[in-house]
Amino acid sequence: MNRPRPAVGPGLRISVVICVHTEDRWEDILAAVASVRAQSHPAHELLLVVDHHQRLLDRLTEHFARPPGAARPPGAPPAPLRVLANAGPRGLSAGRNTGIAAADGEVIAFLDDDAVAERDWLRHFAAAYADPAVMAVGGRTEPVWESGRRPLWFPEEFDWVVGCTYRGLPPGKVRVRNVLGGNASFRRVAFDLAGGFTTGIGRDGDRRPLGCEETELCIRISQVLPDAVLLIDDRAVIHHRVPAARRRFRYFRGRAYAEGLSKALVARSVGARDGLAAERRHTLRVLPAGVLRGVRDALLGRPGGAARAGAIVAGAAAAASGYAWGTVRSRMKPTPLRLGPVDDSVGGTAAAAHEGAPA
């Protein structure tokens, strides 16, 4: 198969997609936008995709609207901002596919709506794509606890529960099976060849907090493009707000259970061997070490050690039970999984507003 040569170099155009679904995060959304606009490697464009929330769509459209022909504010970046309506079914996967279809850059980056990116976030992404074999690059996501500090019982091995980089991921710039969706980027050609995010796996804003849509996509990219390189560069940092409700054990356990359900869907989509390889290593190596570390801290009288060890055991058990039930349920009543479209027709129907048309 003859594939187009991927774009590389400092002029790489990176489109940034932020999917939003609730007015409760209004200030977070504005902070996320501001962090993208402050990048040392300017974004080619910024796309806000609103997930079936007309009032939020209207509010964002009005907030970012400028009269036609109005002068660009001094110091403003050249990249336009567009507000789009999710053109697919409710959920994060379809929202991201809407952004992909509308995006014009050679690389498409995704940022959570309750996170802010450090100034060199896109610069590190762009540098990694100097290698034409690189098809995806992720970064490090640091938790910002709304309460001001991490709960003593919350194990770092489970920071993925709150959408952040967790203990067990290798440091530095390394090859990985998959990137984490809230801080990730992909070459456009990867979507052209492997398809978009699969709907039916990830979050839809209202139901149980499922995930793993980026895991399934990354595995599919590697299956379609066996020579593809997927990286994490931990210098590409974002800071993700963790609300008080997510520091509760009830959320922790429920999110771990939902992860198990999601992993069952991933295994069904791409096969258990690829879909669970990293999870097996994490479960057999990282989690036992975390339990021993917690027990040691407890014996040394350090606060939270026993609770962290117990939380690791409980979280692993919840994820395992979710996977078991998800496997059984998928056999009894399969959840429809649909490969998301990434053609321009989706983006063409989704556009709701523009701020600053290209010069």
Wavefront OBJ file of the C-alpha trace (Angstrom):
o trace
v 0.000 0.000 0.000
v 1.372 3.423 -0.969
v 0.840 5.823 1.892
v 1.364 9.597 1.824
v 4.558 10.662 3.561
v 3.660 12.157 6.958
v 4.350 15.846 7.500
v 7.255 16.638 9.845
v 9.238 19.634 11.063
v 8.652 22.824 13.040
v 5.891 23.928 10.665
v 3.739 20.926 11.559
v 0.110 22.022 11.787
v -1.560 20.739 14.959
v -5.318 21.037 15.386
v -6.484 20.873 19.008
v -9.865 19.353 19.868
v -11.580 19.923 23.233
v -14.840 18.037 23.776
v -17.284 19.652 26.222
v -20.616 18.502 27.603
v -21.676 20.589 30.620
v -21.956 24.220 31.679
v -20.734 23.193 35.120
v -17.209 23.307 33.686
v -17.504 26.750 32.125
v -14.472 28.235 33.877
v -12.492 25.050 33.218
v -13.316 25.266 29.509
v -12.124 28.866 29.318
v -8.919 27.941 31.155
v -8.301 25.040 28.755
v -8.790 27.348 25.758
v -6.440 29.950 27.246
v -3.730 27.326 27.777
v -3.939 26.234 24.126
v -3.712 29.828 22.952
v -0.553 30.344 25.026
v 1.424 27.499 23.417
v 5.033 28.049 22.343
v 4.225 25.967 19.244
v 1.012 27.729 18.141
v -1.984 25.546 17.438
v -3.124 25.576 13.831
v -6.732 25.746 15.035
v -8.812 25.050 18.136
v -12.084 23.121 17.905
v -14.616 23.015 20.748
v -17.051 20.139 20.216
v -20.257 20.361 22.251
v -21.968 17.082 23.091
v -25.727 17.542 22.511
v -26.124 20.538 24.840
v -27.788 23.378 22.945
v -27.507 25.958 25.713
v -23.771 25.355 26.103
v -23.365 25.440 22.323
v -25.137 28.807 22.148
v -23.217 30.195 25.112
v -19.828 29.230 23.685
v -20.799 30.501 20.251
v -21.749 33.873 21.696
v -18.726 34.061 23.982
v -16.201 33.462 21.215
v -18.014 35.289 18.419
v -16.420 38.328 16.778
v -18.088 40.566 14.215
v -17.143 39.683 10.622
v -14.012 41.571 9.607
v -13.186 42.636 13.164
v -9.506 43.186 13.842
v -7.712 40.468 15.752
v -6.846 41.557 19.310
v -3.165 42.461 19.829
v -1.111 39.399 20.651
v -3.871 36.958 19.700
v -2.697 33.775 17.954
v -3.408 33.310 14.253
v -5.263 30.051 14.836
v -9.052 30.254 14.518
v -11.397 28.874 17.146
v -14.494 27.005 16.053
v -17.461 25.827 18.102
v -19.045 22.642 16.741
v -21.997 20.461 17.624
v -21.326 16.743 18.014
v -22.605 15.348 14.712
v -22.843 11.769 15.987
v -24.477 9.963 18.892
v -24.024 11.286 22.408
v -20.603 10.532 23.839
v -16.926 11.373 23.848
v -15.988 9.082 20.964
v -18.472 10.659 18.560
v -17.474 14.125 19.747
v -13.843 13.413 18.999
v -14.780 12.003 15.585
v -16.640 15.238 14.852
v -13.487 17.176 15.707
v -11.325 14.886 13.571
v -13.627 15.321 10.569
v -13.563 19.107 10.883
v -9.828 19.437 11.632
v -7.388 20.683 9.013
v -4.041 19.895 10.672
v -1.599 17.099 9.923
v -1.771 16.206 13.620
v -4.850 16.287 15.849
v -4.354 16.731 19.596
v -6.958 16.181 22.310
v -7.186 18.042 25.614
v -9.704 17.389 28.380
v -12.136 20.218 29.063
v -11.107 20.343 32.744
v -7.362 20.458 32.131
v -4.774 23.097 31.253
v -1.690 22.460 29.151
v 1.769 23.731 29.973
v 3.266 26.184 27.486
v 5.470 23.645 25.668
v 2.818 20.916 25.405
v 2.425 21.155 21.635
v 6.135 21.848 21.093
v 7.026 18.456 22.557
v 4.332 16.779 20.486
v 5.633 18.431 17.306
v 9.234 17.405 18.051
v 8.229 13.757 18.443
v 6.616 13.756 15.003
v 9.990 14.523 13.393
v 10.143 10.728 13.030
v 7.739 9.834 10.189
v 7.030 6.457 11.823
v 5.414 8.116 14.851
v 1.629 7.919 14.610
v 0.600 8.960 18.131
v 2.158 10.930 20.976
v 0.811 11.322 24.498
v 2.063 13.213 27.517
v 1.969 13.321 31.306
v -1.218 14.291 33.109
v -0.807 15.604 36.660
v -3.760 15.648 39.082
v -4.857 18.921 40.630
v -6.926 17.884 43.625
v -9.751 20.340 44.233
v -9.393 19.678 47.962
v -5.766 20.829 47.799
v -4.067 17.486 48.383
v -4.190 13.820 47.447
v -6.283 11.630 49.796
v -3.953 9.569 51.970
v -5.685 6.348 50.938
v -5.563 6.982 47.154
v -2.819 4.856 45.509
v -0.792 6.385 42.676
v -1.096 3.071 40.839
v -4.757 3.977 40.276
v -4.393 7.601 39.191
v -5.932 6.507 35.876
v -9.214 6.455 37.830
v -9.111 10.272 37.790
v -7.721 10.513 34.256
v -4.079 11.037 35.204
v -0.709 9.411 34.641
v -0.302 6.528 37.066
v 2.587 4.761 38.776
v 3.837 1.993 36.523
v 4.095 3.965 33.295
v 7.732 4.280 32.202
v 9.289 7.753 32.556
v 10.814 9.824 29.780
v 10.095 9.492 26.072
v 9.142 5.869 25.501
v 7.164 3.598 23.196
v 3.824 2.455 24.563
v 0.868 0.348 23.493
v -1.536 3.238 23.896
v -1.642 6.889 24.894
v -4.111 8.355 27.416
v -6.988 10.125 25.705
v -7.119 13.382 27.679
v -3.548 14.268 26.707
v -2.882 12.761 23.313
v -2.243 13.473 19.660
v -2.468 11.458 16.453
v -1.404 11.905 12.858
v -4.324 12.551 10.566
v -3.144 9.719 8.312
v -3.606 7.265 11.208
v -7.329 8.075 11.258
v -7.505 7.890 7.468
v -6.091 4.364 7.517
v -7.438 2.911 10.782
v -10.689 4.848 11.221
v -11.838 7.025 14.086
v -12.834 6.349 17.673
v -15.273 3.467 18.109
v -18.619 4.507 19.586
v -20.105 2.243 22.217
v -16.922 1.999 24.303
v -16.207 5.367 25.927
v -18.098 7.915 28.002
v -21.429 9.410 27.011
v -21.719 12.041 29.750
v -24.536 10.441 31.731
v -23.979 6.710 32.118
v -21.402 4.756 34.088
v -17.933 6.336 33.593
v -16.620 4.012 30.902
v -13.369 4.610 29.057
v -10.687 2.882 26.967
v -11.770 4.311 23.614
v -8.215 5.593 23.036
v -6.778 2.178 23.996
v -8.907 0.424 21.375
v -7.964 3.024 18.755
v -4.223 2.732 19.451
v -4.322 -1.050 19.238
v -6.237 -0.814 15.969
v -3.653 1.629 14.577
v -0.859 -0.810 15.442
v -2.762 -3.681 13.867
v -3.343 -1.755 10.631
v 0.161 -0.204 10.651
v 2.517 -2.766 12.238
v 5.501 -0.387 11.932
v 3.702 2.472 13.665
v 5.428 4.033 16.671
v 3.282 5.258 19.572
v 5.023 7.355 22.209
v 4.571 9.027 25.543
v 6.792 12.043 26.197
v 6.391 12.993 29.843
v 7.606 16.528 29.135
v 4.280 17.226 27.394
v 2.434 18.044 30.600
v -1.153 18.975 31.350
v -2.771 19.577 34.732
v -6.129 17.904 35.238
v -8.607 19.113 37.859
v -9.941 16.379 40.139
v -13.239 17.445 41.777
v -13.980 16.572 45.380
v -16.541 13.914 44.396
v -13.807 11.871 42.712
v -11.720 11.529 45.853
v -14.398 9.331 47.429
v -13.915 5.585 47.652
v -17.326 4.985 46.119
v -16.251 6.753 42.923
v -12.897 4.960 42.968
v -14.530 1.546 43.137
v -17.194 2.400 40.552
v -14.665 3.773 38.098
v -12.477 0.665 38.495
v -15.519 -1.533 37.832
v -16.384 0.536 34.755
v -12.821 0.128 33.507
v -13.300 -3.621 33.653
v -16.485 -3.322 31.617
v -14.631 -1.180 29.072
v -11.738 -3.618 28.840
v -14.210 -6.380 27.983
v -15.438 -4.277 25.057
v -11.873 -3.562 23.953
v -10.994 -7.260 24.079
v -14.068 -8.023 21.998
v -13.106 -5.387 19.436
v -9.368 -6.016 18.996
v -8.790 -9.385 20.696
v -7.853 -10.274 24.266
v -4.155 -10.739 23.533
v -3.622 -7.146 22.384
v -6.431 -5.687 24.455
v -5.153 -6.950 27.822
v -1.373 -7.286 27.435
v -0.491 -4.077 29.306
v -3.145 -4.731 31.946
v -1.683 -8.143 32.734
v 1.756 -6.641 33.291
v 0.319 -3.897 35.486
v -1.698 -6.364 37.548
v 1.099 -8.891 37.998
v 3.982 -6.480 38.604
v 2.964 -2.969 39.563
v -0.014 -3.657 41.816
v 1.675 -6.279 44.045
v 4.596 -3.884 44.515
v 2.117 -1.174 45.499
v 0.471 -3.437 48.064
v 3.851 -4.297 49.593
v 4.779 -0.618 49.669
v 1.546 0.201 51.475
v 2.084 -2.589 54.011
v 5.640 -1.398 54.596
v 4.451 2.168 55.180
v 1.857 0.877 57.629
v 4.504 -1.062 59.556
v 6.671 2.056 59.680
v 3.757 4.063 61.056
v 3.334 6.227 57.966
v -0.233 7.485 57.502
v -2.404 5.902 54.831
v -0.199 2.901 54.088
v -2.692 0.203 55.043
v -5.528 2.082 53.343
v -3.561 2.369 50.099
v -2.775 -1.333 50.134
v -6.440 -2.119 50.717
v -7.535 0.274 47.976
v -5.241 -1.448 45.456
v -6.750 -4.829 46.296
v -10.295 -3.444 46.162
v -9.665 -1.601 42.893
v -8.169 -4.662 41.221
v -11.084 -6.802 42.397
v -13.616 -4.257 41.117
v -11.920 -4.079 37.697
v -11.762 -7.878 37.473
v -15.449 -8.252 38.339
v -16.355 -5.576 35.795
v -14.376 -7.391 33.129
v -16.002 -10.708 33.990
v -19.511 -9.279 33.854
v -18.745 -7.284 30.720
v -17.536 -10.445 28.987
v -20.651 -12.370 29.957
v -22.964 -9.506 28.996
v -21.309 -9.014 25.609
v -22.024 -12.655 24.813
v -25.644 -12.486 25.965
v -26.454 -9.061 24.517
v -23.620 -7.532 22.506
v -23.216 -3.749 22.783
v -23.218 -2.191 19.290
v -19.699 -0.989 18.425
v -19.378 1.325 15.456
v -16.167 2.590 13.928
v -16.413 6.347 13.818
v -16.356 8.167 10.474
v -13.642 10.723 9.853
v -14.763 12.023 6.455
v -15.214 15.734 5.842
v -18.990 15.425 5.542
v -19.261 15.046 9.300
v -17.282 18.201 9.949
v -19.199 20.078 7.295
v -22.524 19.503 9.014
v -21.194 20.064 12.505
v -19.915 23.626 12.277
v -21.852 26.010 14.471
v -19.645 29.090 14.821
v -16.237 30.464 13.885
v -13.962 32.910 15.624
v -11.305 34.471 13.451
v -11.410 32.980 9.978
v -7.997 32.165 8.499
v -6.287 35.113 6.882
l 1 2 3 4 5 6 7 8 9 10 11 12 13 14 15 16 17 18 19 20 21 22 23 24 25 26 27 28 29 30 31 32 33 34 35 36 37 38 39 40 41 42 43 44 45 46 47 48 49 50 51 52 53 54 55 56 57 58 59 60 61 62 63 64 65 66 67 68 69 70 71 72 73 74 75 76 77 78 79 80 81 82 83 84 85 86 87 88 89 90 91 92 93 94 95 96 97 98 99 100 101 102 103 104 105 106 107 108 109 110 111 112 113 114 115 116 117 118 119 120 121 122 123 124 125 126 127 128 129 130 131 132 133 134 135 136 137 138 139 140 141 142 143 144 145 146 147 148 149 150 151 152 153 154 155 156 157 158 159 160 161 162 163 164 165 166 167 168 169 170 171 172 173 174 175 176 177 178 179 180 181 182 183 184 185 186 187 188 189 190 191 192 193 194 195 196 197 198 199 200 201 202 203 204 205 206 207 208 209 210 211 212 213 214 215 216 217 218 219 220 221 222 223 224 225 226 227 228 229 230 231 232 233 234 235 236 237 238 239 240 241 242 243 244 245 246 247 248 249 250 251 252 253 254 255 256 257 258 259 260 261 262 263 264 265 266 267 268 269 270 271 272 273 274 275 276 277 278 279 280 281 282 283 284 285 286 287 288 289 290 291 292 293 294 295 296 297 298 299 300 301 302 303 304 305 306 307 308 309 310 311 312 313 314 315 316 317 318 319 320 321 322 323 324 325 326 327 328 329 330 331 332 333 334 335 336 337 338 339 340 341 342 343 344 345 346 347 348 349 350 351 352 353 354 355 356 357 358 359
